Amino acid sequence: MATRPKVWLATAAAALAFVVVVSASPLTSAGPSTGARYATVELSGVVILRVRDSAGWPSVYARADEIYKRLNEAINTYQDRLSPDLVRIGQTARGPALYIGDHLFVTVDQGSARRNGTSQEKLAEFWAANLKAAISRYVAINSPGKPPVF
């Protein structure tokens, strides 16, 4: 397979940066009537997760920004080889974590599980399914010679 042009990579990086700004803004991230704050992480219009716990980061927005950096790094690393099959759940000292190939995507901490009303393991499975769906859509949209996915 031919590698994608550098213009495509710049466009993808710009699109990811735009999503970070839009989805992590306080205007779009206000939670339910409790006034809770969260940041949404999405790819190609598919919500992967909502950061509801900063897990040691200065804010949920800083954590979401780091997650986007990791996602962008994985996309740039795998390019034409990017596939939902690269998504896996591994274990860290703090609990489950999602990986894209060898790239850490996000750790599933106790606070996030508690705020989502589930266990760390179940939340990892849910986020992994969402990440696989998002990567599938991203690949379908960005594969040359394929019709657009709506």
Backbone torsions as a table, in degrees:
resi	resn	phi	psi	omega
1	MET	NA	142.6	177.8
2	ALA	-76.7	146.4	177.8
3	THR	-77.0	151.5	-178.7
4	ARG	-73.4	148.7	179.6
5	PRO	-64.7	155.7	-179.9
6	LYS	-62.6	-27.5	177.4
7	VAL	-60.8	-40.4	179.7
8	TRP	-61.6	-42.4	179.8
9	LEU	-63.9	-40.9	178.5
10	ALA	-63.7	-39.8	179.0
11	THR	-64.9	-43.7	179.5
12	ALA	-63.0	-42.3	179.4
13	ALA	-63.9	-41.2	178.7
14	ALA	-65.0	-39.9	179.0
15	ALA	-64.1	-42.3	177.8
16	LEU	-63.3	-41.4	178.6
17	ALA	-61.9	-40.6	178.5
18	PHE	-62.0	-44.3	-179.2
19	VAL	-63.7	-37.4	178.4
20	VAL	-60.4	-48.3	-177.7
21	VAL	-64.0	-46.9	-176.6
22	VAL	-69.9	-48.4	-173.5
23	SER	-76.6	-20.8	-178.9
24	ALA	-99.6	5.1	-179.9
25	SER	-74.3	146.8	-179.4
26	PRO	-59.8	-27.1	-179.1
27	LEU	-68.3	-36.4	-178.5
28	THR	-98.3	-4.5	-174.2
29	SER	-110.8	10.3	177.2
30	ALA	-67.7	133.1	-177.6
31	GLY	-82.8	-161.1	179.1
32	PRO	-59.0	-176.7	-174.1
33	SER	-58.6	-10.3	178.9
34	THR	-71.4	-12.1	-179.9
35	GLY	84.1	8.5	179.4
36	ALA	-62.1	150.5	178.8
37	ARG	-110.3	143.9	173.6
38	TYR	-152.8	162.9	176.7
39	ALA	-121.7	134.4	-178.3
40	THR	-95.7	133.4	175.7
41	VAL	-110.5	122.0	-178.9
42	GLU	-141.4	162.5	178.0
43	LEU	-142.1	128.5	178.1
44	SER	53.3	37.9	177.0
45	GLY	81.9	1.6	179.4
46	VAL	-103.5	121.2	177.2
47	VAL	-72.0	123.6	179.1
48	ILE	-91.0	-47.3	-179.1
49	LEU	-162.5	164.0	172.1
50	ARG	-118.5	123.9	179.0
51	VAL	-81.1	111.7	-179.0
52	ARG	-110.9	-7.2	-178.5
53	ASP	-136.0	131.3	-177.1
54	SER	-71.8	-21.3	176.6
55	ALA	49.5	45.0	177.3
56	GLY	93.6	-12.1	176.0
57	TRP	-79.0	161.1	-179.6
58	PRO	-59.8	-28.0	179.2
59	SER	-161.4	169.7	175.8
60	VAL	-64.5	-29.9	-179.8
61	TYR	-70.6	-38.2	176.5
62	ALA	-66.0	-39.5	177.9
63	ARG	-66.1	-43.3	178.4
64	ALA	-61.2	-39.3	178.7
65	ASP	-61.1	-42.1	178.1
66	GLU	-65.2	-39.9	177.8
67	ILE	-61.6	-42.8	177.2
68	TYR	-63.5	-38.9	177.4
69	LYS	-61.0	-42.7	179.1
70	ARG	-65.8	-40.2	177.7
71	LEU	-63.1	-45.8	179.2
72	ASN	-61.6	-40.8	178.6
73	GLU	-62.3	-43.5	179.5
74	ALA	-65.3	-43.2	179.1
75	ILE	-61.0	-44.9	179.8
76	ASN	-67.0	-33.9	-179.8
77	THR	-70.0	-46.7	-173.0
78	TYR	-89.8	-24.5	177.8
79	GLN	37.0	-109.1	-176.1
80	ASP	-68.1	-16.4	-179.3
81	ARG	-94.7	-0.2	-178.5
82	LEU	-60.6	131.9	-176.5
83	SER	-154.9	150.2	174.6
84	PRO	-61.1	-22.1	179.1
85	ASP	-66.7	-15.8	178.5
86	LEU	-77.7	-15.1	-178.1
87	VAL	-77.4	130.1	178.1
88	ARG	-147.7	158.7	175.5
89	ILE	-104.4	127.4	177.0
90	GLY	-121.7	-178.1	180.0
91	GLN	-117.9	140.7	172.8
92	THR	-122.6	177.3	177.8
93	ALA	-62.3	-27.0	-178.0
94	ARG	-92.9	-5.0	-179.5
95	GLY	130.3	-161.2	-177.4
96	PRO	-65.6	153.4	176.6
97	ALA	-144.9	148.8	175.6
98	LEU	-98.1	139.4	178.2
99	TYR	-125.3	147.9	167.8
100	ILE	-112.3	104.0	-171.6
101	GLY	62.0	-125.2	178.8
102	ASP	-92.4	0.7	-175.5
103	HIS	-92.7	123.3	174.1
104	LEU	-64.5	128.4	177.6
105	PHE	-99.1	-54.5	-179.4
106	VAL	-159.9	145.8	171.1
107	THR	-93.8	146.0	-179.7
108	VAL	-103.8	97.4	-174.5
109	ASP	-86.0	165.7	-179.4
110	GLN	-62.4	-38.7	-179.6
111	GLY	-62.6	-42.3	178.5
112	SER	-64.5	-42.4	179.0
113	ALA	-62.6	-45.1	179.7
114	ARG	-61.4	-44.9	-178.9
115	ARG	-68.5	-20.7	176.8
116	ASN	-97.6	1.7	175.5
117	GLY	68.6	36.6	-178.6
118	THR	-150.3	-176.6	177.0
119	SER	-87.9	162.8	177.1
120	GLN	-60.2	-40.5	-177.9
121	GLU	-65.2	-44.5	179.7
122	LYS	-66.5	-39.5	178.8
123	LEU	-65.8	-38.7	177.0
124	ALA	-60.7	-42.8	178.7
125	GLU	-63.7	-41.5	-179.9
126	PHE	-65.4	-48.0	179.0
127	TRP	-64.1	-37.1	178.6
128	ALA	-63.5	-42.5	178.4
129	ALA	-62.5	-42.5	178.3
130	ASN	-64.5	-41.4	179.8
131	LEU	-64.2	-41.2	177.5
132	LYS	-61.9	-43.7	178.6
133	ALA	-63.1	-40.9	-179.6
134	ALA	-66.0	-42.9	179.1
135	ILE	-66.4	-39.3	176.5
136	SER	-57.4	-46.7	179.9
137	ARG	-65.7	-43.0	179.7
138	TYR	-59.7	-46.5	-180.0
139	VAL	-63.1	-43.6	-179.8
140	ALA	-62.7	-40.4	-179.4
141	ILE	-70.4	-37.4	-172.0
142	ASN	-101.2	6.0	177.4
143	SER	-82.1	127.1	179.2
144	PRO	-66.6	142.5	176.1
145	GLY	82.6	0.3	178.2
146	LYS	-105.7	146.4	178.1
147	PRO	-67.3	152.8	-179.5
148	PRO	-64.6	151.3	177.5
149	VAL	-104.4	128.7	-179.8
150	PHE	-113.3	NA	NA
